[in-house]
Amino acid sequence: MTIFTNFLRSLLLTIIFSFVLPMFLVGGGFLFLSLIGNIPGLQDLTEAIATEIMDFLATFGSGTPLRGLFVISLTFSFVGALFDMFVYYRYQILRIDP
């Protein structure tokens, strides 16, 4: 029974971290752009990059960038869960076969 609870714990942690990672990456990107935007002469460039990122996210969110970020995060968590289940399956197969 402990193997099953370990699997569920691992799966839950993978889903959570895979969901949060794209949010931190996008947030970190916007933070980096806002810091670089304080350098004289780079305001227009950073504003254009931020606008393109928002347009990219809006494409996946039916016009809303926040919804697009949630869609991408859900996709990442689904793929992370699939990878975690595959690793668990491979571990079970390799443990049984010598």
All heavy atoms as an XYZ file, in Angstrom:
777
protein
N       0.812     -1.191      0.000
C       0.000      0.000      0.000
C       0.862      1.264      0.000
O       0.460      2.292     -0.512
C      -0.924     -0.029      1.226
C      -1.987      1.004      1.201
S      -3.091      0.694     -0.168
C      -4.330      1.877      0.142
N       2.067      1.175      0.564
C       2.913      2.365      0.609
C       3.400      2.747     -0.777
O       3.635      3.925     -1.028
C       4.121      2.149      1.531
O       4.882      1.045      1.040
C       3.689      1.893      2.961
N       3.537      1.777     -1.671
C       3.962      2.098     -3.030
C       2.886      2.940     -3.717
O       3.200      3.912     -4.410
C       4.256      0.810     -3.835
C       5.475      0.110     -3.265
C       4.474      1.120     -5.297
C       5.771     -1.229     -3.891
N       1.626      2.589     -3.491
C       0.536      3.349     -4.101
C       0.460      4.765     -3.533
O       0.270      5.725     -4.280
C      -0.791      2.611     -3.905
C      -1.954      3.282     -4.575
C      -2.029      3.330     -5.955
C      -2.954      3.882     -3.823
C      -3.095      3.959     -6.586
C      -4.014      4.512     -4.437
C      -4.081      4.544     -5.825
N       0.624      4.923     -2.217
C       0.589      6.272     -1.635
C       1.800      7.087     -2.075
O       1.688      8.292     -2.298
C       0.518      6.209     -0.102
O       1.626      5.452      0.384
C      -0.792      5.597      0.357
N       2.957      6.435     -2.216
C       4.127      7.142     -2.731
C       3.893      7.594     -4.171
O       4.312      8.693     -4.562
C       5.369      6.263     -2.656
C       5.857      6.084     -1.238
O       5.545      6.874     -0.359
N       6.622      5.035     -1.021
N       3.250      6.742     -4.947
C       2.939      7.099     -6.333
C       1.989      8.298     -6.381
O       2.202      9.235     -7.144
C       2.326      5.909     -7.070
C       1.710      6.264     -8.384
C       2.499      6.665     -9.450
C       0.334      6.219     -8.559
C       1.928      7.011    -10.664
C      -0.242      6.560     -9.763
C       0.554      6.960    -10.827
N       0.941      8.273     -5.555
C      -0.014      9.390     -5.546
C       0.637     10.684     -5.064
O       0.375     11.763     -5.607
C      -1.216      9.054     -4.670
C      -2.186      8.022     -5.253
C      -3.329      7.777     -4.276
C      -2.709      8.470     -6.594
N       1.511     10.582     -4.056
C       2.216     11.764     -3.577
C       3.126     12.326     -4.664
O       3.157     13.542     -4.910
C       3.035     11.420     -2.341
C       3.713     12.623     -1.728
C       4.550     12.287     -0.510
N       3.904     11.319      0.347
C       4.530     10.251      0.847
N       5.776     10.007      0.551
N       3.878      9.420      1.628
N       3.839     11.452     -5.336
C       4.714     11.889     -6.420
C       3.911     12.505     -7.563
O       4.301     13.539     -8.122
C       5.523     10.695     -6.937
O       6.233     11.026     -8.092
N       2.798     11.898     -7.897
C       1.955     12.407     -8.969
C       1.381     13.778     -8.618
O       1.378     14.694     -9.447
C       0.828     11.413     -9.260
C      -0.064     11.714    -10.457
C       0.757     11.673    -11.740
C      -1.201     10.711    -10.525
N       0.921     13.942     -7.382
C       0.362     15.219     -6.958
C       1.419     16.324     -6.964
O       1.173     17.427     -7.447
C      -0.261     15.087     -5.575
C      -0.932     16.339     -5.022
C      -2.143     16.696     -5.877
C      -1.340     16.136     -3.583
N       2.603     16.015     -6.462
C       3.680     17.012     -6.467
C       4.098     17.373     -7.889
O       4.369     18.540     -8.193
C       4.880     16.499     -5.676
C       4.731     16.509     -4.164
C       5.921     15.822     -3.513
C       4.578     17.924     -3.656
N       4.139     16.392     -8.767
C       4.491     16.661    -10.159
C       3.451     17.549    -10.819
O       3.797     18.489    -11.548
C       4.620     15.334    -10.933
O       5.622     14.534    -10.320
C       4.977     15.575    -12.380
N       2.187     17.274    -10.569
C       1.116     18.094    -11.153
C       1.206     19.530    -10.637
O       1.101     20.484    -11.413
C      -0.256     17.469    -10.852
C      -0.441     16.196    -11.674
C      -1.384     18.446    -11.134
C      -1.660     15.384    -11.293
N       1.424     19.699     -9.339
C       1.491     21.046     -8.765
C       2.682     21.817     -9.309
O       2.564     22.962     -9.751
C       1.521     20.974     -7.227
C       0.166     20.501     -6.705
C       1.890     22.323     -6.616
C       0.150     20.182     -5.233
N       3.870     21.195     -9.290
C       5.065     21.893     -9.765
C       4.999     22.165    -11.259
O       5.449     23.218    -11.725
C       6.324     21.104     -9.426
C       6.699     21.170     -7.963
C       7.097     20.035     -7.293
C       6.640     22.359     -7.268
C       7.439     20.092     -5.955
C       6.979     22.435     -5.927
C       7.378     21.290     -5.265
N       4.440     21.242    -12.011
C       4.319     21.462    -13.451
C       3.302     22.549    -13.768
O       3.411     23.218    -14.792
C       3.909     20.165    -14.156
O       4.899     19.190    -14.007
N       2.327     22.742    -12.913
C       1.350     23.807    -13.112
C       1.937     25.175    -12.764
O       1.699     26.164    -13.450
C       0.101     23.551    -12.263
C      -0.989     24.561    -12.454
C      -1.840     24.465    -13.537
C      -1.161     25.602    -11.564
C      -2.853     25.388    -13.734
C      -2.158     26.532    -11.740
C      -3.015     26.428    -12.828
N       2.724     25.225    -11.713
C       3.251     26.496    -11.220
C       4.445     26.977    -12.043
O       4.662     28.187    -12.172
C       3.612     26.356     -9.722
C       4.339     27.567     -9.197
C       2.353     26.108     -8.912
N       5.216     26.065    -12.614
C       6.426     26.435    -13.339
C       6.186     27.421    -14.483
O       6.898     28.441    -14.559
C       7.137     25.180    -13.866
C       8.421     25.438    -14.641
C       9.503     25.951    -13.712
C       8.862     24.181    -15.346
N       5.210     27.219    -15.380
C       5.002     28.220    -16.437
C       4.593     29.588    -15.890
O       4.967     30.616    -16.458
C       3.876     27.635    -17.295
C       3.842     26.212    -16.984
C       4.339     26.058    -15.588
N       3.857     29.603    -14.779
C       3.474     30.885    -14.192
C       4.704     31.633    -13.684
O       4.822     32.843    -13.877
C       2.480     30.661    -13.059
C       1.155     30.170    -13.541
S       0.021     30.126    -12.182
C      -1.412     29.493    -13.022
N       5.615     30.915    -13.030
C       6.845     31.554    -12.567
C       7.715     31.994    -13.727
O       8.339     33.059    -13.671
C       7.638     30.616    -11.664
C       7.121     30.545    -10.256
C       7.163     29.356     -9.558
C       6.594     31.654     -9.618
C       6.701     29.277     -8.265
C       6.120     31.594     -8.320
C       6.177     30.397     -7.644
N       7.766     31.207    -14.785
C       8.579     31.592    -15.934
C       8.035     32.843    -16.618
O       8.796     33.759    -16.954
C       8.666     30.439    -16.930
C       9.525     29.252    -16.516
C       9.440     28.135    -17.547
C      10.960     29.674    -16.315
N       6.737     32.903    -16.817
C       6.142     34.088    -17.449
C       6.263     35.292    -16.521
O       6.617     36.399    -16.955
C       4.670     33.817    -17.840
C       3.973     35.092    -18.277
C       4.612     32.778    -18.950
N       5.997     35.087    -15.232
C       6.136     36.181    -14.275
C       7.573     36.673    -14.175
O       7.821     37.886    -14.109
N       8.519     35.741    -14.178
C       9.923     36.126    -14.161
C      10.328     36.860    -15.430
O      11.134     37.792    -15.383
N       9.767     36.448    -16.544
C      10.044     37.143    -17.803
C       9.531     38.575    -17.780
O      10.236     39.496    -18.217
N       8.330     38.760    -17.254
C       7.792     40.115    -17.155
C       8.576     40.954    -16.139
O       8.786     42.148    -16.339
C       6.311     40.105    -16.796
C       5.420     39.837    -17.959
C       4.489     38.811    -17.924
C       5.490     40.604    -19.104
C       3.659     38.555    -18.992
C       4.668     40.365    -20.187
C       3.751     39.332    -20.133
N       9.022     40.340    -15.050
C       9.845     41.053    -14.078
C      11.165     41.475    -14.709
O      11.619     42.613    -14.536
C      10.093     40.177    -12.853
C      10.978     40.773    -11.762
C      10.283     41.974    -11.130
C      11.304     39.726    -10.726
N      11.778     40.570    -15.455
C      13.036     40.886    -16.148
C      12.824     42.017    -17.153
O      13.645     42.940    -17.242
C      13.562     39.630    -16.843
C      14.825     39.854    -17.614
C      16.023     40.049    -16.961
C      14.807     39.880    -19.000
C      17.192     40.256    -17.672
C      15.962     40.087    -19.722
C      17.163     40.276    -19.048
N      11.729     41.944    -17.898
C      11.449     43.012    -18.866
C      11.210     44.354    -18.183
O      11.616     45.399    -18.690
C      10.253     42.637    -19.732
C      10.495     41.576    -20.795
C       9.188     41.203    -21.473
C      11.522     42.039    -21.798
N      10.542     44.334    -17.038
C      10.307     45.607    -16.344
C      11.604     46.173    -15.785
O      11.786     47.393    -15.747
C       9.271     45.431    -15.235
O       9.795     44.636    -14.193
N      12.515     45.310    -15.353
C      13.807     45.805    -14.871
C      14.662     46.337    -16.020
O      15.310     47.375    -15.878
C      14.554     44.689    -14.134
C      13.950     44.234    -12.818
C      14.729     43.055    -12.253
C      13.910     45.378    -11.822
N      14.655     45.631    -17.143
C      15.416     46.083    -18.308
C      14.788     47.353    -18.889
O      15.482     48.195    -19.451
C      15.482     44.971    -19.369
C      16.240     43.760    -18.816
C      16.149     45.438    -20.649
C      17.679     44.038    -18.453
N      13.491     47.514    -18.724
C      12.799     48.690    -19.238
C      13.215     49.980    -18.563
O      12.948     51.068    -19.079
N      13.870     49.882    -17.405
C      14.342     51.086    -16.724
C      15.631     51.636    -17.332
O      16.036     52.745    -16.997
C      14.556     50.798    -15.234
C      13.234     50.557    -14.523
O      12.215     51.116    -14.902
N      13.266     49.718    -13.511
N      16.280     50.858    -18.169
C      17.495     51.324    -18.839
C      17.079     52.279    -19.954
O      16.218     51.935    -20.776
C      18.295     50.134    -19.399
C      18.742     49.219    -18.268
C      19.494     50.623    -20.205
C      19.410     47.946    -18.723
N      17.675     53.455    -19.992
C      17.302     54.421    -21.037
C      17.566     53.876    -22.437
O      18.595     53.270    -22.709
C      18.210     55.624    -20.757
C      18.612     55.483    -19.336
C      18.634     54.016    -19.052
N      16.579     54.042    -23.296
C      16.700     53.608    -24.678
C      16.112     52.235    -24.947
O      15.984     51.830    -26.100
N      15.782     51.500    -23.904
C      15.242     50.152    -24.095
C      13.757     50.049    -23.754
O      13.191     48.960    -23.775
C      16.024     49.136    -23.254
C      17.469     48.890    -23.664
C      18.109     47.887    -22.724
C      17.548     48.393    -25.092
N      13.126     51.164    -23.444
C      11.719     51.133    -23.057
C      10.837     50.636    -24.197
O       9.931     49.822    -23.969
C      11.225     52.514    -22.599
C      11.822     52.993    -21.318
C      13.106     53.787    -21.547
O      13.484     54.056    -22.683
N      13.774     54.136    -20.472
N      11.078     51.114    -25.393
C      10.252     50.711    -26.535
C      10.422     49.226    -26.850
O       9.454     48.530    -27.162
C      10.603     51.546    -27.769
C      10.217     53.009    -27.606
O       9.291     53.282    -26.810
O      10.833     53.857    -28.268
N      11.657     48.745    -26.755
C      11.921     47.332    -27.039
C      11.242     46.424    -26.027
O      10.586     45.442    -26.397
C      13.429     47.070    -27.049
C      13.849     45.626    -27.284
C      13.473     45.184    -28.683
C      15.332     45.461    -27.032
N      11.380     46.744    -24.736
C      10.765     45.897    -23.716
C       9.242     45.959    -23.781
O       8.567     44.955    -23.528
C      11.249     46.298    -22.314
O      10.968     47.668    -22.088
C      12.730     46.033    -22.157
N       8.698     47.108    -24.133
C       7.242     47.218    -24.278
C       6.745     46.378    -25.452
O       5.706     45.715    -25.352
C       6.848     48.679    -24.474
C       5.352     48.887    -24.535
C       4.998     50.356    -24.688
O       5.718     51.206    -24.151
O       3.979     50.623    -25.351
N       7.508     46.370    -26.539
C       7.124     45.562    -27.701
C       7.200     44.070    -27.380
O       6.315     43.293    -27.775
C       8.023     45.887    -28.888
N       8.223     43.659    -26.645
C       8.354     42.241    -26.272
C       7.217     41.836    -25.343
O       6.613     40.768    -25.503
C       9.732     41.985    -25.632
C      10.837     42.159    -26.670
C       9.790     40.590    -25.028
C      12.238     42.113    -26.097
N       6.909     42.669    -24.366
C       5.818     42.364    -23.433
C       4.477     42.289    -24.159
O       3.641     41.422    -23.855
C       5.769     43.408    -22.326
N       4.280     43.159    -25.133
C       3.041     43.124    -25.909
C       2.930     41.834    -26.711
O       1.851     41.225    -26.777
C       2.967     44.339    -26.852
O       3.069     45.524    -26.069
C       1.669     44.354    -27.630
N       4.028     41.401    -27.287
C       4.018     40.143    -28.052
C       3.755     38.940    -27.151
O       3.042     38.007    -27.540
C       5.336     39.963    -28.798
C       5.531     40.932    -29.938
C       4.470     40.795    -31.008
O       4.065     39.664    -31.332
O       4.025     41.840    -31.511
N       4.312     38.953    -25.950
C       4.053     37.854    -25.007
C       2.574     37.841    -24.623
O       1.950     36.772    -24.554
C       4.955     37.980    -23.766
C       6.416     37.720    -24.145
C       4.523     37.009    -22.677
C       7.401     37.986    -23.016
N       2.007     39.011    -24.380
C       0.587     39.083    -24.033
C      -0.295     38.613    -25.197
O      -1.297     37.926    -24.983
C       0.207     40.510    -23.632
C       0.883     40.978    -22.359
S       0.379     40.055    -20.926
C      -1.072     40.940    -20.499
N       0.091     38.970    -26.413
C      -0.664     38.501    -27.588
C      -0.560     36.991    -27.730
O      -1.536     36.323    -28.086
C      -0.159     39.183    -28.857
C      -0.530     40.653    -28.916
O      -1.451     41.063    -28.176
O       0.109     41.391    -29.697
N       0.623     36.435    -27.467
C       0.814     34.988    -27.530
C      -0.070     34.284    -26.511
O      -0.730     33.287    -26.822
C       2.288     34.653    -27.297
C       2.577     33.188    -27.234
C       2.653     32.439    -28.390
C       2.778     32.558    -26.018
C       2.920     31.080    -28.346
C       3.043     31.207    -25.958
C       3.112     30.467    -27.119
N      -0.090     34.793    -25.286
C      -0.934     34.192    -24.255
C      -2.414     34.357    -24.582
O      -3.218     33.458    -24.313
C      -0.619     34.807    -22.896
C       0.748     34.482    -22.306
C       0.962     35.261    -21.025
C       0.882     32.996    -22.066
N      -2.782     35.488    -25.170
C      -4.188     35.721    -25.529
C      -4.635     34.765    -26.621
O      -5.818     34.411    -26.693
C      -4.384     37.162    -25.970
N      -3.710     34.325    -27.462
C      -4.056     33.360    -28.509
C      -4.552     32.050    -27.901
O      -5.527     31.464    -28.373
C      -2.830     33.082    -29.400
O      -2.401     34.307    -29.975
C      -3.144     32.085    -30.475
N      -3.905     31.606    -26.829
C      -4.310     30.358    -26.193
C      -5.478     30.534    -25.235
O      -6.084     29.558    -24.816
C      -3.126     29.739    -25.440
C      -2.081     29.185    -26.342
C      -0.896     29.864    -26.547
C      -2.288     28.000    -27.007
C       0.066     29.367    -27.386
C      -1.332     27.488    -27.859
C      -0.147     28.177    -28.046
N      -5.779     31.773    -24.870
C      -6.837     32.015    -23.899
C      -8.081     32.636    -24.472
O      -8.832     33.282    -23.750
N      -8.324     32.486    -25.759
C      -9.511     33.042    -26.414
C      -9.624     34.543    -26.187
O     -10.702     35.068    -25.912
C     -10.781     32.339    -25.925
O     -10.716     30.962    -26.194
N      -8.495     35.232    -26.263
C      -8.499     36.677    -26.132
C      -8.082     37.197    -24.774
O      -7.873     38.382    -24.602
N      -7.950     36.337    -23.790
C      -7.556     36.756    -22.448
C      -6.190     36.167    -22.109
O      -6.047     34.932    -22.087
C      -8.581     36.261    -21.405
O      -9.884     36.655    -21.824
C      -8.281     36.812    -20.036
N      -5.182     36.999    -21.839
C      -3.843     36.467    -21.544
C      -3.799     35.610    -20.284
O      -3.092     34.596    -20.249
C      -2.982     37.720    -21.369
C      -3.710     38.795    -22.071
C      -5.165     38.459    -21.968
N      -4.555     35.956    -19.259
C      -4.536     35.163    -18.029
C      -5.110     33.771    -18.267
O      -4.571     32.771    -17.775
C      -5.312     35.878    -16.924
C      -5.267     35.225    -15.556
C      -3.832     35.160    -15.044
C      -6.138     35.987    -14.586
N      -6.172     33.690    -19.033
C      -6.758     32.388    -19.375
C      -5.775     31.572    -20.216
O      -5.672     30.353    -20.055
C      -8.067     32.572    -20.120
C      -8.817     31.266    -20.307
C     -10.115     31.455    -21.026
N     -11.013     32.276    -20.231
C     -12.121     32.811    -20.708
N     -12.477     32.613    -21.962
N     -12.897     33.542    -19.938
N      -5.039     32.237    -21.098
C      -4.021     31.551    -21.890
C      -2.918     30.992    -21.019
O      -2.424     29.884    -21.255
N      -2.531     31.745    -19.998
C      -1.510     31.248    -19.073
C      -2.017     30.033    -18.315
O      -1.287     29.063    -18.097
C      -1.110     32.360    -18.101
C      -0.005     32.027    -17.109
C       1.279     31.647    -17.827
C       0.224     33.206    -16.183
N      -3.293     30.038    -17.928
C      -3.868     28.882    -17.243
C      -3.950     27.671    -18.178
O      -3.698     26.540    -17.750
C      -5.251     29.198    -16.678
C      -5.205     29.954    -15.392
C      -5.951     31.100    -15.226
C      -4.416     29.527    -14.339
C      -5.916     31.812    -14.042
C      -4.372     30.221    -13.145
C      -5.121     31.372    -13.001
N      -4.276     27.895    -19.439
C      -4.333     26.783    -20.397
C      -2.952     26.173    -20.579
O      -2.794     24.945    -20.574
C      -4.913     27.264    -21.746
C      -4.684     26.241    -22.837
C      -6.391     27.576    -21.605
N      -1.946     27.001    -20.714
C      -0.578     26.490    -20.868
C      -0.136     25.771    -19.595
O       0.486     24.702    -19.660
C       0.370     27.643    -21.240
C       0.061     28.116    -22.655
C       1.825     27.216    -21.122
C       0.799     29.353    -23.076
N      -0.478     26.303    -18.434
C      -0.112     25.666    -17.173
C      -0.817     24.321    -16.999
O      -0.206     23.351    -16.535
C      -0.450     26.580    -16.003
O       0.319     27.744    -16.044
N      -2.088     24.252    -17.366
C      -2.802     22.970    -17.293
C      -2.201     21.945    -18.240
O      -2.101     20.756    -17.905
C      -4.287     23.175    -17.597
C      -5.117     23.796    -16.494
C      -6.519     24.111    -17.000
C      -5.181     22.873    -15.301
N      -1.791     22.396    -19.417
C      -1.154     21.487    -20.372
C       0.169     20.967    -19.825
O       0.467     19.778    -19.925
C      -0.941     22.195    -21.716
O      -2.189     22.714    -22.169
C      -0.383     21.253    -22.742
N       0.952     21.860    -19.232
C       2.220     21.437    -18.629
C       1.978     20.434    -17.515
O       2.716     19.454    -17.389
C       2.971     22.651    -18.079
C       3.919     23.289    -19.043
C       3.484     23.748    -20.268
C       5.247     23.448    -18.717
C       4.340     24.346    -21.153
C       6.127     24.054    -19.598
C       5.681     24.509    -20.822
N       0.969     20.664    -16.678
C       0.711     19.741    -15.573
C       0.225     18.392    -16.083
O       0.582     17.344    -15.532
C      -0.289     20.334    -14.593
O      -1.563     20.463    -15.176
N      -0.561     18.390    -17.150
C      -1.011     17.124    -17.733
C       0.171     16.331    -18.289
O       0.299     15.123    -18.046
C      -2.045     17.388    -18.830
C      -2.553     16.152    -19.505
C      -3.373     15.263    -18.834
C      -2.198     15.871    -20.816
C      -3.837     14.114    -19.453
C      -2.647     14.734    -21.444
C      -3.471     13.850    -20.762
N       1.042     16.994    -19.003
C       2.217     16.319    -19.573
C       3.147     15.853    -18.461
O       3.704     14.747    -18.525
C       2.939     17.246    -20.569
C       4.278     16.670    -20.994
C       2.058     17.496    -21.785
N       3.308     16.668    -17.422
C       4.126     16.249    -16.285
C       3.558     15.018    -15.606
O       4.305     14.115    -15.205
N       2.237     14.954    -15.474
C       1.602     13.775    -14.881
C       1.805     12.548    -15.761
O       2.065     11.445    -15.252
C       0.116     14.031    -14.667
N       1.718     12.724    -17.070
C       1.960     11.587    -17.967
C       3.389     11.079    -17.840
O       3.626      9.866    -17.806
C       1.670     11.984    -19.415
C       0.214     12.152    -19.795
C       0.108     12.644    -21.242
C      -0.548     10.857    -19.625
N       4.348     11.999    -17.772
C       5.739     11.578    -17.598
C       5.947     10.867    -16.272
O       6.664      9.876    -16.193
C       6.689     12.771    -17.702
C       7.017     13.161    -19.107
C       6.942     14.482    -19.494
C       7.419     12.222    -20.043
C       7.236     14.856    -20.791
C       7.716     12.581    -21.338
C       7.630     13.905    -21.718
N       5.325     11.366    -15.210
C       5.475     10.737    -13.906
C       4.871      9.335    -13.899
O       5.464      8.402    -13.337
C       4.819     11.595    -12.829
C       5.186     11.134    -11.440
O       6.387     10.964    -11.171
O       4.261     10.941    -10.623
N       3.726      9.161    -14.540
C       3.133      7.824    -14.621
C       3.995      6.883    -15.456
O       4.142      5.702    -15.137
C       1.720      7.899    -15.198
C       0.727      8.466    -14.218
S      -0.969      8.373    -14.780
C      -1.034      9.709    -15.948
N       4.602      7.403    -16.512
C       5.487      6.583    -17.340
C       6.706      6.143    -16.547
O       7.117      4.979    -16.619
C       5.919      7.360    -18.586
C       6.956      6.653    -19.404
C       6.622      5.538    -20.150
C       8.264      7.094    -19.421
C       7.566      4.870    -20.900
C       9.224      6.436    -20.164
C       8.876      5.322    -20.902
N       7.290      7.046    -15.772
C       8.461      6.697    -14.966
C       8.087      5.664    -13.920
O       8.839      4.710    -13.677
C       9.057      7.966    -14.317
C      10.061      7.622    -13.239
C       9.691      8.841    -15.374
N       6.935      5.809    -13.296
C       6.477      4.818    -12.319
C       6.284      3.459    -12.978
O       6.698      2.428    -12.436
C       5.181      5.288    -11.670
C       4.603      4.296    -10.702
C       5.158      4.138     -9.442
C       3.507      3.515    -11.038
C       4.636      3.229     -8.549
C       2.978      2.602    -10.157
C       3.544      2.463     -8.913
O       3.024      1.552     -8.036
N       5.692      3.444    -14.157
C       5.479      2.193    -14.886
C       6.812      1.535    -15.240
O       7.001      0.340    -15.052
C       4.661      2.468    -16.151
C       4.580      1.306    -17.095
C       3.775      0.205    -16.809
C       5.306      1.297    -18.281
C       3.707     -0.870    -17.673
C       5.244      0.235    -19.152
C       4.452     -0.847    -18.845
O       4.393     -1.903    -19.701
N       7.754      2.333    -15.751
C       9.072      1.794    -16.122
C       9.800      1.265    -14.903
O      10.484      0.251    -14.962
C       9.918      2.862    -16.809
C       9.452      3.208    -18.190
C       9.646      2.081    -19.155
N      11.060      1.781    -19.296
C      11.537      0.698    -19.851
N      10.728     -0.196    -20.357
N      12.816      0.486    -19.932
N       9.654      1.955    -13.768
C      10.299      1.497    -12.545
C       9.723      0.143    -12.126
O      10.474     -0.743    -11.698
C      10.082      2.524    -11.431
C      10.581      2.065    -10.088
C      11.947      2.019     -9.805
C       9.688      1.685     -9.091
C      12.409      1.585     -8.595
C      10.136      1.256     -7.862
C      11.495      1.212     -7.609
O      11.944      0.779     -6.393
N       8.415     -0.037    -12.254
C       7.801     -1.306    -11.889
C       8.265     -2.419    -12.816
O       8.538     -3.538    -12.374
C       6.267     -1.197    -11.929
C       5.708     -0.278    -10.890
C       6.027     -0.741     -9.488
O       6.024     -1.934     -9.186
N       6.327      0.203     -8.610
N       8.361     -2.135    -14.105
C       8.800     -3.151    -15.064
C      10.258     -3.523    -14.850
O      10.625     -4.699    -14.845
C       8.584     -2.642    -16.517
C       7.107     -2.450    -16.795
C       9.212     -3.587    -17.528
C       6.285     -3.708    -16.728
N      11.113     -2.549    -14.657
C      12.542     -2.818    -14.481
C      12.837     -3.467    -13.136
O      13.832     -4.178    -13.005
C      13.346     -1.529    -14.640
C      13.338     -0.940    -16.045
C      14.084      0.380    -16.057
C      13.936     -1.905    -17.050
N      12.009     -3.220    -12.152
C      12.207     -3.842    -10.840
C      11.836     -5.309    -10.873
O      12.453     -6.139    -10.207
C      11.365     -3.116     -9.800
C      11.796     -3.442     -8.386
C      10.971     -2.689     -7.428
N       9.632     -3.303     -7.414
C       8.677     -2.975     -6.600
N       8.873     -2.006     -5.740
N       7.520     -3.562     -6.625
N      10.858     -5.681    -11.695
C      10.408     -7.063    -11.774
C      11.363     -7.888    -12.630
O      11.769     -8.987    -12.272
C       8.974     -7.136    -12.319
C       7.999     -6.547    -11.322
C       8.593     -8.582    -12.645
C       6.595     -6.384    -11.856
N      11.737     -7.360    -13.795
C      12.616     -8.105    -14.699
C      14.073     -7.908    -14.298
O      14.553     -6.780    -14.203
C      12.435     -7.600    -16.149
C      11.074     -7.945    -16.689
O      10.460     -8.901    -16.185
O      10.616     -7.239    -17.608
N      14.787     -9.036    -14.087
C      16.208     -8.904    -13.716
C      17.075     -8.560    -14.906
O      16.843     -8.752    -16.008
C      16.579    -10.258    -13.151
C      15.492    -11.193    -13.514
C      14.322    -10.388    -13.985
